[in-house]
Amino acid sequence: MRTEQPTPLADVRETAAATAVAHPNIALIKYWGKSDEKLFLPRTDSLSMTLSVFPTATRVRLAPDAEQDTVVFNGLPATGEAERRIVAFLDLVRERAGRPVRAVVDTENTVPTGAGLASSASGFAALAVAASAAYGLGLDARGLSRLARRGSGSASRSIFGGFAVWHAGTPDAGPEEADARSYAEPVDAAGLDPALVVAVVNAGPKEVSSRTAMRRTMDTSPLYEPWAESSKADLADMRAALKRADLEAVGEIAERNALGMHATMLAARPAVRYMSPASLTVIDSVLQLRRDGVPAYVTMDAGPNVKVLCRRVDTDRVASVVREAAAGGSVHVAVPGPGARLLDEGV
Ligand code: PMV
């Protein structure tokens, strides 16, 4: 918790503004299920790789004369749920800063939104960094990760580049303590030279939001608790595999953790199914690559798109096989990318 006094309103620079950029991350150990929906506290720890592609750039400019926030998304005014979530996030920042001043938020997002490609991760990581600077919160990386978490859980991990683990914290410890202890931090994976081949088989928005699907899974799926339990062992195994730079083990653990998460959803009532026939075709092509001796492993999030983890040296071969399988879809290659950062600050 910040202890310094907030800057008095009179000291707010009329044109205080900041721009930040952040990249999405893909979880190798998934976050699926909240222990506290309001505070975005996850039920389990998760671990991800921040990508080198699909950046989001967000500018926050304070607007002292405005009565409302203005939110612009890819050049168009944001509406509905997207706008509501951003304004709620700004309210949180204002409350912490002790500054009721409204803002103009301008976001350029290059991720296909709502397609299980973590656009909310890069989006809220960039917003956390830009808003924290514009409102003068003066947060360090851990504080930014905790703040970003309140916009979208997975955003807590996009504050960091490379690999990051997000701690569930202490959900039973009471809200303040639990909030303080749930943040992401970097994980060393020196020596691993991975790539992630992203097959976008459907760039449209998903039918069931991850928030709704998580809730339903936790409330109704008999497979949820066993998965959450086994995810602890997966994380321990994953940390060890990253430490010894063992890409095959990293891939195997990531694949079983992700398919297990999707199994919990298939067992929910009613079932949530993000996999489409096109996803399965891509998954089959990856299994064939493996039979042909190329270490390649799948992971999937809250959408039909498939991400394939492989060695960087195998990228061309994997991308060409996946491109053929994802007929009509687009294929993107990512390597570990940078953490969120401020581009400029001031007027
Ligand atoms: O984007 P969020 O914070 O609603 O969470 C989505 C969770 C998954 O992408 C499915 C898994 C993960 O850990 O990112």
Boltz pocket constraint, residues with backbone or C-beta under 6 A from the ligand:
constraints:
  - pocket:
      binder: B
      contacts: [[A, 25], [A, 26], [A, 27], [A, 29], [A, 30], [A, 31], [A, 32], [A, 46], [A, 116], [A, 118], [A, 120], [A, 121], [A, 152], [A, 153], [A, 154], [A, 155], [A, 210], [A, 211], [A, 300], [A, 301], [A, 302]]
      max_distance: 6.0
